[in-house]
Amino acid sequence: MFIFIVLPLICAGIMPLLGRISKKRGPDILSALVLLILFISSVFIFSPSLREPWQYIQSISFLGEPIHINLALDSFSGLFLILISFISLMISLFSIDYMGIYGSKPIYYALLLIIIAALNGLVLSKDLFNIYIFLEVAAIASFGLVSFSLEAESLEGAYKYLLLSAIASGFILLGIVLLFGVTGSLSLDGIKKAMDIVNNRSIIILCSMLFIAGFGLKTALVPFHSWMPDAYTKAPATFPAMSSGLIIKITGIYVLARIFFNMFKINTGISFVLLFLGMFSIIVGTFLALGQKDIKRMLAYSSISQVGYIIAGFGVGTYLGVIAALFQLFNHSIFKSLLFLNAGSLEKSTGTQNLDEMGGLEKKMPVTATTNAVGLLSTAGVPPLNGFWSKLLIILALLQAKLYTYAIIAIIMSVITLWYFLIMHRKAFFGTLNEKWTEVKEAPFWMSFSMIILALSCLVIGIVFYAVLKHFIVPSSMPLIGFVKLKGFLP
């Protein structure tokens, strides 16, 4: 399991040197090769049989002496390893042709690989100290990518991202310190056992609120969302694709799920808070996306809304709710990464992110137009694409738990999402072609290849959704479902 952390870190270290030797293709080839190796490894290491938390634990030693770094694997973390390697591989391939407009490819790939190593380390860690370390590594490398263009707006967005990330880390660190002071342990299992003995309800409530605030900031839940639109607008399109597809899911949602299902055991109070924040994010994110002219900014607010569905699913706290939330997380990582890459394709070809300046690009950019349509329809939950099934399961989970008002809100917000995405697609691709776009060409091969693979993934998963649920999502949710204890919410 250490290969998922060590290999990308080693390659990140040699990337600047490789850039001096082979400026054109060396960094591209090394990055894609590393991520392909990790993707193949993640597929082989995933096992639906690992249905209990932390069934497979691996330690490391140096010169015969043990190093106190333990990595642990179960089916929940195994699914995330596959997701990280797949999405990051598509982003790396997209970057081959895209990052030429920004330059400094070796530095870019080094930062990207550091983030990937941190995300892998985070999902394989079973103690809060290592989780905190990997969170900080991912945040620092992400800051570098947000400010990569060195434009005034990107630096402003990076500063806001760094400032709020530091505040989030402060909340998280305070919660960790309090738990360590009470339990004397930093491992999730150790804290769980100690809290069963100590039974200090006030500490659990306080730490829960600190973790929700901290990881809510990492996830961009409303009202902790203000950093996301500014950070995404002027960053290379590959960063919001990486962030929305992976970083906010793992540094926020994944850890919250581990804490509230494997450590504290979810209760009615936590369920209500998660449900409220999830639905609040759905509503606010949807309405803020309306009327946005900048395509990346619109997608950023859409991400806030879509993450709300995931949090609401976990907040329901039932078997069906957890499965639906995990399926929505899996699907959202794919279709939202696709949409941000589509935005990057438009930006590279036209030189603008303003929808009002676009129009009529469908014939000039048919691949981008088609894959963008697949991504937006999937996000809005239109059958038979993958986003439809996960949203349907979340709505069914809400209905099953007799949360009828929440279910109605989720349906209405999905319809509004489809509305503003259709407006976005019409402004970009339909209508009369602007004279200054007469020479516009389709995105280069590797950019088109990545978008096509992600679009096909949305379609194929939607068609064979039952097989995906049966063989991947349901087994992956078992380490969490075993700890669902919500009275009155169980199916």
C-alpha positions in Angstrom: 0.0 0.0 0.0 2.9 2.4 0.5 3.4 2.5 -3.2 0.3 4.8 -3.5 2.2 7.4 -1.4 5.9 6.8 -2.1 5.8 6.4 -5.9 4.0 9.8 -6.7 6.2 11.6 -4.1 9.4 10.2 -5.6 8.3 11.1 -9.1 7.3 14.6 -7.9 10.8 15.0 -6.5 12.5 14.1 -9.8 10.0 16.0 -12.0 11.8 19.4 -12.0 15.1 17.6 -13.0 13.3 15.6 -15.7 11.9 18.9 -17.0 15.5 20.2 -17.6 16.4 17.0 -19.5 13.2 16.7 -21.6 11.1 19.8 -21.5 8.4 18.7 -24.0 7.3 15.2 -23.3 9.3 13.8 -20.3 7.0 15.2 -17.6 3.9 14.2 -19.5 5.0 10.6 -20.0 6.2 10.2 -16.4 3.1 11.6 -14.8 0.8 9.5 -17.0 2.8 6.3 -16.5 2.8 6.7 -12.7 -0.9 7.3 -12.6 -1.5 4.4 -14.9 0.5 2.1 -12.6 -1.5 3.4 -9.6 -4.8 2.8 -11.4 -3.9 -0.8 -12.2 -2.7 -1.3 -8.7 -5.8 0.1 -7.2 -8.0 -2.2 -9.3 -6.1 -5.2 -8.1 -6.0 -4.2 -4.5 -9.7 -3.5 -4.3 -11.6 -6.4 -2.7 -15.3 -6.4 -2.0 -14.6 -9.0 0.7 -13.0 -6.3 2.9 -16.4 -5.4 4.4 -15.2 -4.6 8.0 -13.2 -1.5 8.9 -9.4 -1.8 8.6 -9.2 -5.5 7.8 -5.8 -5.2 6.1 -3.1 -3.3 7.9 0.5 -2.7 6.7 3.4 -1.3 8.7 6.9 -0.1 7.5 10.3 -0.4 9.0 13.7 1.2 8.4 17.0 -0.7 9.0 15.0 -3.2 11.1 13.4 -0.5 13.3 9.7 0.0 13.1 8.4 3.4 11.9 5.1 4.3 13.5 3.2 4.8 10.3 0.5 2.2 9.7 -1.6 2.1 6.6 -5.0 0.3 6.6 -7.3 -0.9 3.9 -11.0 -1.8 3.7 -13.5 -1.8 0.8 -14.4 1.9 1.6 -10.9 3.2 1.2 -10.2 0.7 -1.7 -13.0 2.3 -3.8 -11.4 5.8 -3.2 -8.0 4.5 -4.4 -9.6 3.5 -7.7 -11.4 6.9 -7.9 -8.3 8.9 -7.2 -6.1 7.1 -9.7 -8.8 7.1 -12.5 -9.8 10.8 -12.2 -6.2 11.9 -11.8 -5.1 9.8 -14.8 -7.7 11.5 -17.0 -6.6 14.9 -15.7 -3.0 14.1 -16.4 -3.7 13.1 -19.9 -5.8 16.2 -20.4 -2.9 18.3 -19.2 -0.6 17.1 -21.9 -2.2 19.5 -24.4 -3.9 21.9 -22.0 -1.0 23.1 -19.8 1.0 24.5 -22.7 -0.9 27.8 -22.2 0.4 28.1 -18.6 4.0 26.7 -19.0 6.1 25.2 -16.2 4.8 21.7 -16.7 7.4 20.0 -14.4 6.3 22.2 -11.5 2.7 21.6 -12.3 3.0 17.8 -12.4 5.1 17.8 -9.3 2.3 19.7 -7.4 -0.3 17.3 -8.9 1.6 14.2 -7.8 2.0 15.6 -4.3 -1.7 16.1 -4.0 -2.3 12.6 -5.3 0.1 11.1 -2.8 -1.6 13.1 0.0 -5.0 11.9 -1.0 -3.9 8.3 -1.1 -2.3 8.6 2.2 -5.4 10.2 3.7 -7.7 7.3 2.6 -5.2 4.7 3.9 -4.7 6.4 7.3 -6.5 5.1 10.4 -5.3 7.7 12.9 -6.1 11.4 13.2 -2.5 12.6 13.3 -1.7 11.1 9.9 -5.0 12.4 8.5 -4.1 15.9 9.6 -0.6 15.7 8.1 -1.9 14.6 4.7 -4.6 17.2 4.8 -2.0 19.9 5.2 0.2 18.5 2.4 -2.8 18.5 0.1 -3.8 22.0 1.1 -0.3 23.5 0.5 0.1 21.8 -2.9 -3.4 22.9 -3.9 -2.5 26.5 -3.0 0.3 26.2 -5.6 -2.1 25.1 -8.3 -4.7 27.8 -7.5 -2.1 30.5 -7.9 -0.3 28.8 -10.8 -1.3 31.4 -13.5 0.1 34.2 -11.2 -2.7 36.5 -12.3 -4.1 39.0 -9.8 -7.4 37.2 -9.5 -5.8 33.8 -9.1 -3.5 35.1 -6.4 -6.5 36.6 -4.6 -8.3 33.3 -4.9 -5.3 31.4 -3.6 -4.9 33.7 -0.7 -8.5 33.2 0.3 -8.2 29.5 -0.1 -5.0 29.4 2.0 -6.6 31.6 4.7 -9.8 29.6 5.1 -7.9 26.4 4.8 -5.8 27.5 7.8 -8.9 28.3 9.7 -10.3 24.8 8.9 -7.1 23.2 10.0 -7.3 25.1 13.2 -10.8 23.7 14.0 -9.7 20.2 13.0 -6.5 20.4 15.1 -8.4 21.7 18.2 -10.8 18.7 17.9 -7.9 16.3 17.6 -6.2 17.8 20.7 -9.3 17.6 22.7 -9.9 14.0 21.8 -6.3 13.1 22.5 -6.5 14.8 25.9 -9.6 12.8 26.9 -8.8 9.4 25.3 -5.0 9.4 25.1 -5.2 7.9 21.6 -5.1 9.3 18.0 -6.3 6.1 16.2 -9.9 6.0 15.1 -10.3 2.6 16.7 -8.6 3.7 20.0 -10.7 6.8 20.3 -13.9 4.8 19.6 -13.1 2.3 22.4 -12.0 5.0 24.8 -15.1 7.1 24.2 -17.3 4.0 24.9 -15.7 3.8 28.3 -15.4 7.5 29.1 -18.9 8.3 27.7 -18.2 12.1 27.8 -21.1 13.4 25.7 -20.1 17.1 26.0 -16.7 16.3 24.4 -18.3 14.3 21.6 -20.6 17.2 20.8 -17.9 19.8 20.9 -15.5 17.8 18.8 -18.3 16.9 16.3 -19.0 20.6 15.8 -15.3 21.4 15.4 -14.9 18.6 12.8 -18.1 19.7 10.9 -16.8 23.3 10.8 -13.3 22.2 9.7 -14.1 19.6 7.2 -17.2 21.6 6.1 -14.7 24.3 5.1 -12.6 21.7 3.2 -15.8 20.5 1.5 -17.2 24.0 0.8 -20.5 23.3 2.5 -22.7 26.3 2.9 -22.0 28.5 4.9 -18.3 27.5 4.6 -18.3 27.8 0.8 -17.0 31.3 0.0 -13.5 30.2 -1.1 -14.5 27.8 -3.8 -15.8 30.2 -6.6 -12.8 32.5 -6.3 -10.3 29.7 -6.1 -11.7 28.0 -9.2 -12.2 31.0 -11.5 -8.7 31.8 -12.6 -6.9 28.5 -11.7 -6.1 26.1 -14.6 -9.2 24.1 -15.3 -7.5 20.9 -14.2 -7.3 22.1 -10.6 -11.1 22.6 -10.2 -11.6 19.3 -12.0 -9.2 17.7 -9.4 -10.6 19.7 -6.5 -14.3 19.1 -7.2 -13.7 15.6 -8.4 -11.4 14.4 -5.6 -9.9 16.9 -3.1 -13.1 18.2 -1.5 -14.5 14.7 -1.4 -11.6 13.1 0.4 -10.3 15.9 2.6 -13.9 16.6 3.7 -16.6 14.1 3.0 -14.4 10.9 3.4 -13.0 12.0 6.7 -16.4 13.1 8.0 -17.8 9.7 7.1 -15.0 7.9 8.9 -15.4 10.1 12.0 -19.2 9.8 12.3 -19.7 6.2 11.2 -16.5 4.5 12.4 -15.5 6.6 15.5 -18.4 8.5 17.1 -21.3 6.5 15.7 -23.8 8.7 14.0 -26.8 9.8 16.1 -29.9 11.7 15.6 -28.3 15.1 16.4 -25.4 14.6 14.0 -27.9 13.3 11.4 -30.0 16.5 11.7 -27.0 18.8 11.3 -25.7 16.9 8.3 -29.1 16.9 6.7 -29.6 20.6 7.3 -26.2 21.6 5.9 -26.7 19.3 3.0 -30.1 20.7 2.0 -28.9 24.3 2.7 -26.0 23.7 0.4 -28.3 22.3 -2.3 -30.5 25.3 -2.2 -27.9 28.0 -1.9 -25.5 26.5 -4.5 -28.3 26.0 -7.0 -29.6 29.6 -6.8 -26.1 31.1 -6.8 -25.3 29.2 -10.0 -28.2 30.9 -11.7 -27.2 33.8 -13.9 -23.5 33.3 -13.6 -21.6 34.4 -16.8 -18.3 32.8 -15.9 -18.5 29.1 -16.7 -16.0 28.0 -14.0 -17.8 30.1 -11.4 -21.2 28.5 -12.4 -19.6 25.0 -12.1 -18.2 25.9 -8.7 -21.6 26.9 -7.3 -23.0 23.8 -8.9 -20.4 21.7 -7.1 -21.5 23.2 -3.8 -25.1 22.2 -4.6 -24.2 18.6 -5.7 -22.0 18.0 -2.7 -25.1 18.9 -0.6 -26.8 15.8 -2.0 -23.9 13.6 -0.8 -23.9 15.1 2.7 -27.7 14.9 2.9 -27.5 11.2 1.9 -25.0 10.5 4.7 -27.2 12.6 7.0 -30.2 10.4 6.5 -28.1 7.8 8.3 -29.9 4.7 6.9 -28.5 1.8 4.9 -30.0 3.2 1.7 -28.9 6.7 2.6 -25.2 5.7 3.0 -25.3 3.6 -0.2 -26.9 6.5 -2.2 -24.5 9.1 -0.8 -21.5 7.0 -1.8 -22.9 6.3 -5.2 -23.6 10.1 -5.7 -20.0 10.8 -4.5 -18.6 8.3 -7.0 -20.7 9.7 -9.9 -20.2 13.3 -9.1 -16.4 12.8 -9.2 -16.7 11.7 -12.8 -19.3 14.1 -14.3 -18.1 17.2 -12.5 -14.5 16.5 -13.5 -15.8 16.2 -17.0 -17.6 19.5 -16.9 -14.5 21.4 -15.6 -12.4 19.8 -18.4 -15.0 20.9 -20.9 -14.7 24.4 -19.5 -10.9 24.1 -19.9 -11.4 23.0 -23.5 -13.5 26.1 -24.2 -11.1 28.4 -22.5 -8.1 27.0 -24.5 -9.9 27.3 -27.8 -11.6 30.7 -27.3 -9.4 32.4 -24.7 -12.5 33.3 -22.6 -14.6 31.9 -19.8 -17.5 34.4 -20.4 -20.6 32.6 -21.7 -21.9 35.8 -23.2 -18.9 36.0 -25.5 -19.4 32.4 -26.8 -22.2 30.9 -29.0 -22.4 28.7 -32.0 -19.4 26.6 -31.1 -21.2 23.2 -31.6 -20.0 22.7 -35.2 -16.5 24.0 -34.4 -16.1 21.9 -31.3 -18.4 18.8 -31.6 -16.5 16.6 -29.1 -16.6 19.3 -26.4 -20.2 20.0 -27.1 -21.2 16.4 -27.0 -19.3 15.5 -23.8 -20.5 18.7 -22.1 -24.1 17.7 -22.9 -23.4 14.3 -21.3 -21.9 15.9 -18.2 -24.6 18.5 -17.6 -27.4 16.0 -18.1 -25.8 13.6 -15.7 -25.3 16.3 -13.1 -29.0 17.3 -13.4 -30.0 13.7 -13.0 -31.4 12.8 -16.4 -31.8 9.1 -17.2 -30.2 6.8 -18.2 -26.9 8.6 -17.2 -25.2 7.7 -13.9 -26.2 10.9 -12.0 -29.9 9.9 -12.4 -29.6 6.7 -10.4 -27.6 8.1 -7.5 -30.0 11.1 -7.1 -33.0 8.8 -7.4 -31.5 6.7 -4.5 -31.0 9.8 -2.4 -34.6 10.9 -2.9 -35.8 7.4 -2.2 -33.7 7.4 1.0 -35.3 10.7 2.1 -38.8 9.3 1.3 -38.0 6.1 3.2 -37.0 8.1 6.2 -40.3 10.1 5.9 -38.4 13.3 5.2 -40.9 14.3 2.5 -40.1 18.1 2.5 -36.4 17.4 2.0 -37.2 15.0 -0.9 -39.4 17.6 -2.6 -36.7 20.2 -2.3 -34.1 17.8 -3.8 -36.4 17.2 -6.8 -37.1 20.9 -7.4 -33.4 21.8 -7.1 -32.6 19.1 -9.7 -35.0 20.6 -12.1 -33.5 24.1 -11.6 -30.0 22.6 -12.1 -31.1 21.2 -15.5 -32.5 24.6 -16.4 -29.4 26.6 -15.8 -27.1 24.0 -17.3 -29.3 24.0 -20.5 -28.9 27.8 -20.6 -25.1 27.4 -20.2 -25.0 24.9 -23.0 -27.1 27.0 -25.3 -25.0 30.1 -24.7 -21.8 28.2 -25.4 -22.7 26.0 -28.3 -25.9 27.0 -29.9 -27.0 30.2 -31.7 -25.0 32.3 -34.2 -21.3 31.8 -34.3 -19.4 34.9 -33.2 -17.1 36.1 -36.0 -14.0 36.0 -33.9 -14.5 32.2 -33.4 -14.4 31.3 -37.1 -10.9 29.9 -36.7 -11.6 28.0 -33.6 -10.7 24.3 -33.7 -11.6 21.3 -31.6 -9.5 20.5 -28.5 -6.3 18.5 -29.2 -6.2 14.7 -29.1 -5.4 14.1 -25.4 -7.9 16.7 -24.2 -10.6 15.2 -26.3 -9.6 11.7 -25.3 -10.0 12.4 -21.6 -13.3 14.1 -22.1 -14.6 11.2 -24.2 -13.5 8.6 -21.6 -15.2 10.5 -18.8 -18.4 11.0 -20.8 -18.5 7.3 -21.7 -18.0 6.5 -18.0 -21.2 8.5 -17.2 -23.1 6.6 -19.9 -21.8 3.1 -19.2 -22.2 3.4 -15.4 -25.8 4.6 -16.0 -26.6 1.7 -18.2 -25.0 -1.0 -15.9 -25.8 0.9 -12.7 -27.0 -2.3 -10.9 -23.8 -4.1 -11.5 -21.8 -1.1 -10.2 -24.0 -0.9 -7.1 -23.8 -4.6 -6.4 -20.0 -5.1 -7.0 -18.5 -1.8 -6.0 -20.8 0.6 -4.1 -22.6 -1.7 -1.7 -19.4 -3.6 -0.7 -17.6 -0.3 -0.3 -20.3 1.1 2.0 -20.2 -1.9 4.4 -17.4 -0.6 6.7 -19.8 2.4 7.3 -23.1 0.6 7.3 -22.1 -1.7 10.1 -22.1 1.3 12.4 -25.5 2.8 11.5 -27.4 3.0 14.7 -30.2 5.6 14.0 -33.4 4.6 15.7 -36.4 5.4 13.6 -34.3 5.8 10.5 -33.4 2.2 9.7 -35.2 0.6 6.8 
